Amino acid sequence: MRVLTFLFVLLDWFFATVSWGAFYYFRKVLIEKVDFTTDSTFYIGISAVPILWLLIFYFQGTYFDVKRLFRFRVFNLTFAGVLIGSVLLFFTLLLDDQINSYQEYYKSILLLFSIYFLSIVIPRLIFVTIVVRKIHQGKMGFKTLLIGGSDRAVEIYNELVQSSKRTNDFIGFVNLNGVDRKLEGSLEYLGHADQLETIMIGHEVEEVIIALESVEHDRLKSIISRIEGGDMVIKILPDMYDILSGSVKMTNIFGALLIEVNAEVMPFWQQSTKRFIDVLISVLALIILLPLYIVLAFLVKMSSSGPVFFLQERIGKNGKPFQIIKYRTMFVDAEKMGPQLSSSHDPRITPVGRFLRKTRLDEFPQFINVILGDMSLVGPRPERQYYINQISAVEPQYLHLNKVRPGITSWGQVKFGYAENVDQMLQRMKFDLLYLKNRSLALDFKIMLYTVLIIFKGSGK
C-alpha cells in the first residue's frame, strides 16, 4: 500500500512540475506574445507550485487509500482539486501581472486549468486502471478475513472467488461457535473469534466479511465494536441491516450483495484540517499561556506535597495506551486502594484541585498530548483500561469511542461533566457516541465554544 501511495504521489509531483513548465511557456508565447526565457520566477514556480498541488490533493483525501481508488472518483477528485488550485494560483501569482486587456486573465486561468487537468488526470486514470486490473486478476487483492463457517459463509465465499472481477484475496476464516467449519476444505481455519484481534494483526487484514446466520446476530454488534476502525473495510450480509446503527452504504461486490459499514462520517479533508487546527492551537496555547502555566504550577505545588503534574495511562485511538498529562488535583497516593472515580465532595481533591476541575484548567497540560498525536482538542474523553473493561461488558458500543483520538474536551464532558461511577460513564457515553456519529468541524467548534464558557464561568462538574 505504501509503495502504491508513493508512486501515485511521485506521479502527481512529476506531472505537476511538467504542467507548470508547459503553462509558463505557452503563457509567454501565446498570451503575452514574448520570447520564452527562464528567470527566477520560473524556477521558484517550478519548485514551489507542485508542492501546492500535492497539499491540495492530500487534503482532498486522494492519497488516503490509493488501492481503493476507481476511475470515476479519480476524475471527480482531479477536477475539483485542479479547479481549486487554479483559482488559488490565479489570485496569488497571476492577478498582479501586467496585462494589455482583461481577456488575458481569462485566457491565463483557462490555459492553467486545461494544462493541469489534462496532464494530471490522464496519467492518474492510466495508473488506477493498471491497479484495478491487477486487483481483478488476483495479483493485488485485498487481504480478506471471513467470519463465519456455516453454509451461508460458503455461499458468499463461492460467489466472490468465482467472480470474473474478484477483489478479495482470502487468507482464511474464523468461526464463532467452534462447530461450523464448513469452509475448511476451501479456506484455512485461523481459529475462534475470541482471537480475532490477534489474527487480524498477524495477517495484516485489509477487509473483513461477516457472514453470519440469523441466530448469530446477537454477536454482530460486539464483533463490529471490536474490529471497527483504521483503514480496514467491514462488509456484512444485507439481512443484518436492520440491527445496525450508524451510517451504511450498499455496494454490489461483483455478484455478492453486501453492506459496507461506513463508520467514518467526517470527510478526509475535515480530518486533515482538524489535525492541523489541533496542532496549531496547541502550539499557540503553550506559548501564549506560558505565564498561566507557571502560576498554576506554583499553586499546585503550594497546595500539597507532591509533583505538579499527574501522569496516568489512558487508552487512545485503536486501543493504544498513552500517558495523559494533567495538573495534579488530588493528594499523593489518592488511589493507594486501587482505581477510584472522583465525586463532587471527594476528600482526596485538594482545594486548588477543586478549582482546577471546575474551570477545566487541570486539563491544560494535555495540549502536549495533542502535539504528540495522542489526543485531539475535541473527542471522547480517554479512560483507563480498568473502566473500559467494566463499561464494555455492559455496553459493547463503548468500544466505538476508541476508534478516534480522544479529546481534551468532549460533548459528553460539556453536557455531563466528570463521571462518578460506571453508571454515569454509561450516561456520558451516549453524548460521546452521538458526537461520534455526527463528527464535523462545525460541531468541534461548537464544543470548544461551550468549553471556553465553562472555563470562564467555573461551572464544570
N, C-alpha and C positions, 0 to 999 in steps of 0.2 A: 504493500500500500504506500509506504513512504517513497519507494522508488518511482511509482507512478506519479505521485504528487510532485516530486522533484522534477521529473521530466516535463510535466504539464506546466509548472511554473517557469522552467527554463525555456520552454516553447513560447510562452506568453512574453517573457522578457526579450527573447531574440526578435520576435516579430514586432513588438512594441518599439524596439530600437530601430529596426529597419523602417518601420512606418514613420517615425519622426524624421528620419533622414529623407525619405521619399516626400513627405509633406513639405519639408523645408525647401527641397529642390523645386518641386512643382509650384510652390507658392511664389518663389522668387522669379521663376521663368514664366509661368502662365498668368499670374495675377499682378505682380509688381513689374513684370517685364524687364528684369535686370539680369545681368550675368550672375550665375551661381558661384558663390565663394563661401568658403568655410571660415568662420570667425569664432570669437569666444562665445557668442550667443549660441551658435550651432553646437559647440562641444558641451556647453553647460546643459543645453536642452537634451542632447542625445544621452547624457549621463543621468540626469535627474528625472526627466519625463517618464521613462519606462518604470521607474520606481513608483511614481504616482499611479500608473495603471495597475501595477501589482497590488498596491494598497486598496484600490477600488475593488478589484476582483476578490481580494481577500475578505474585505468587509461584506461583500455580497454572499460569501459562503461558497464561492466557486471551488476553493481548494480543500473544503472540509471533508468530502468523501468522493474523491475523483473516480474511484472504481464504480460508483453507482450513478455516475452521470449518464444521461442519454441525450440524443441529438436535439430534440425539441427544447429541452431545458437549457442546453448549452447555447442554442440560438437565442433564446429569450434573455439569458444572463448576459451574453455578449452584447446584445442590442442595448439593454438597459445600462450596462456598465460603460460602453463606449459613448452613449448619449450623455451620461453624467460627466464623464471625463472630458468630452469635447467642450461642454459648456464651461467647466472649470478652467480648462486651458485657454479658452477664448477670453474669459474675463480676467485671467491672471497674466497671460503672456501676449495676447494679440490685440486687446482692446485699445491699448495706448500707442499702437503703431501709427506711423504717418501714412495716410491714405489719400488717394485722389477723389474717391467717392465712397459713399456708404455701401454701395454694391460690392465693394471689395471685402467688406466684413462678411456679407452673406456668402460670398464665394469661398472665403477662407474657412468658415466654420463647416460649410458643406463639404469642402475638399478634405478637411481634417476628419470629419465623421466618416466619410466614404472610404478613405485610405485605411483608417484604423479598423473600421468594422470588417471590411473585406479581407484585410491582411491577417486579422486575428481569428475571425470566425471560420474561415476555410481550413487553416491548419488544425484548429480545435476540433472541427467536425471530423476531419480525417483521423485524428488521434483517438477520439471517442469511438469512432466506427471500428477501428482496429481493436480497441479494448473490448467492446461489446462482442465482436466476432470471436475473440479468444475465449470470452466467458461462455458464449453459446456452444463453442466447440469443446468445452470442458477443460480447457487449459488454464483458466484463471477463475474458476468458480468460487463462490463464497463458501467458506468452511462452515458447514451446517450441522447442527445437532438436532436430532429428532427426539422429542419427549413423548413417550408412549410406545407400547409394544403390542397393541391389540390389532384386530382386523382393520379398523379404521386407519391406523398408522400405516399398515401395509398398503392399503389402498392409496393413501396420499403419497407414500414413497414411490410406488409404481407409476403414478401419474406424472410425477416430477422427473424421474430418471428416464422415462420413455418419451419425454417431450423432445422435439427436434431442436428446441432452443432452450436447453436446460441451463440454469444459472447456479444450481446448488452442487457443491462438492461435499457429499455426506461423509462425515468422519465416524459416525456411529449413532447409537441411540441409548437412552436411559429409560427405565420404566418407573412406575410409582408404587406398584403393589408387590413387586418381586415375583410375580407369576407370569404376566403377559410378556413373552419374549418371542413372539411370532416373527419378528424381523431378524432374528439371529442368523438365519440362513443367508440373508442378503446384506446385513449390516453388522458391524462389530458391536457387541454388547459392552458398554462402557461402565455400567454399574447402576446403582439405585439413585433416585432423585435426591436423596439425602446428601450425596456427594456432588451435587450439581455444580456448585461454585468452583470446587477444586477441578472438576472435569473440564469446565469451560476455560479456566485459566491455563490449564496444562495443554489444551489443544488449540488455543487462540481462536475460539469460536467467533465467527462474524455474523451468524444468523441462527436463530432458534425457531423451529417449527413445533408447536404444541398440538399434538394430535390425540386428544382425549375423548373418551366416551362420555355420555351424559351423566353416568353415575360418578364420574371423577371431577365434575365441575366444581365441587366444593374446594378443591385444591388449586384451582386455577389462579385465584386471587393471590394466594400465598406464593405460588411459583413466580408469577409476574413481578410481585413485590421484591423477590429475592434477586432476580436476574435483570430487571429493567435498568437501563442507564447506559451511559457511554455511547459508543458508535454502533453497538450491536442492534440488529433488527430482529423483532419478535413477530412471528406470524401465527395466527390461530385459526381454527375452523369457524365457518360462518355461524353455526348454531350456538356459539358461545357469546355472540354479540350482546345479547340481552342482559348478561350478568356483568358486563364491563362498565366501568365509569371512566369518564375522560374522553379524549378525542381519538377517533379511529378513522381509518380510511380503507376502503375496499380496493383490492388490487388483484387482477387476474394473472396468476403466475403461469402463463402458457398452459392452460388446461386445468390446473388445480386452483379452485377459487378459495382464497384465503383472506383473512383480515390482518392488515399490518397495524400493530399497536403503535400509535404515534404519540409518545409521551412528551415530546418537545413542542411546546406551544409558542415559545419565543423564537422568532426568526433569527438566523445566524448573525445578520448584521446588527441586530439588537444585542445579542450575546457579546459580540466583539466590542460594541460601543459600551456596554455595561462594564466589561472588564477594564476598558480604557478609563472610564469615569471612576471606577473603583480605585485604580492606582493613582490617578491624578488627584482626586480629592484626599486620599490618604497621605500622599506626599505633602500636599499643601497643609493639611491639618497638623502633621507632625512638625512642620516648620513654623506655621503661624501660631499654633497653640503651645509652643515650647514653654513660654512663661507659665501658662496654666498647668502644664505637666509638672513643672518644678514645684509650684505651690502645692498641688495635690500630693505629690510625693512627700513633701515636708509634713503635711497634715497627717498622712497615713503613718509616717514614721513616728510622729509625736503622739498619735492616738493610742498606740500599744506597742509592745516589743515584737519584733519580727521583721521580715522582709517587706519592702514596699510593694513589690509585685507578687502576684499569686499565679502560679503556673499549674495547669491541670490538663490531663489528657482528655481530649474530646474526640468524637468521631466525625470526620469530614466527608467530603464528596466521595461516593463509591466505597464507603466504609473505611477510608484511610484515616488512621489516627494522627492527631497533631497536638501540640501543646498550646492551649489557649492562654493569652496573657491578659490579666486584669489587675487593677489595683486591689490590694488585699482589703477586704471589708470585714473579716472575722478575726477573732483572736487565734493565735497559733494553736495547732492541734485541735481545731474545731471538729475534725472528723476522726478522732482517735478511736471512736467506737464503730467506725465504718461509714459508708456513704450515707449522707442525710441531706434532705432538701431543707432549705430555709423557710421560715414562716414570717408572718408580719411582726411578731413580737419575739423573734428568736434571740435568746440571750447571748448567743455566740457572736452576734453582729456588734461591732464597735460603734460608738456614737458617730464618728466620722463616716464609718462604713454605711450607716443607715442613710445619711445624707447622700453619699455617693450613689447608693442604689436607687433612691427616689429620683435623682436627677440623671441617672444612667451614666454618670461620669466615670464610674468604675470600669466601664466598657471601653473607654477611650484608647487604652494601650493596644486594643485589637486592630487599630489601623496598621500596626506592624504585621499582624496575621494576614491582613488583606494584601499588603505589598508582597508578602511571601507566597501568596496564592492559596493559602489555606482557607480563607474566608472571603466573603463579599460584603459590601456595605449593607445590602438587603438580602435576606434569605432566611430559611428556618433556623432557629437557634440550635447550635450544636449541643448534643447531650453526651453523657458518659455511657459506655457500653453496658454498664450495670443497669441503668434505667432503660436503655433501648431494649434490652432483653425482656424486661418486665412489660413494657408497653407493647412491643410487637407480639408478645404471647397473647395479649388481649385483642389487639387490633393490628394485623399484619400490614395494613396500609401505611402504618407509620414508617416502614422501611422505604417508602417512596421519597421521604424527605431527605434521605441520604444520597439521592441521585443528583443533587445540585450542591453548589458551595453553600455552606451555612453562612449566616449573616450576623453583623453586629446588632442589627435591629431586624425585626420581622413583623409581619401582620399580626401574628399571634402575640408577640411581645407588646405591640401597641394596643391591641384590643383586650388582652388578658393580663399581661404582666408576668411576673415570676410565678412559677407553679410551686405549690407547697407539698403536693403529693402526686402519685401516679394518676389518680382520677382527674386532677386539674391539668396534668400534662396531656391527657386524652382530650380534654375540652379545648386546650390551646391548640392541639394538633389539627382540629377542624379548620381553624383560621389559616394555619400554615399549609394545609392541603388545598384550601381554597386559593391561596396565593400561588401554589404550585401549578394549578390548572388554569391560572389566568395571568401568568407572568408577562410583564411588559415593562418597558422603560417608564411609561406613564404611571403605572402602579408603583414602581420603585420610588419615583419622585414623591408620590403622594405619601407613602410610608415614611420616607425621610422627613417630609414636612411635619407630619404628626409627631415624629420622634423629637424633632427640634422643639416643638411646642411643649412636649413632656419635660424636656431638659430645662426649659426656662420656667415652667410652672412648678417643677419639682413634684409632679403628680404621679410618678411611676409607682407601680405596685411591687 
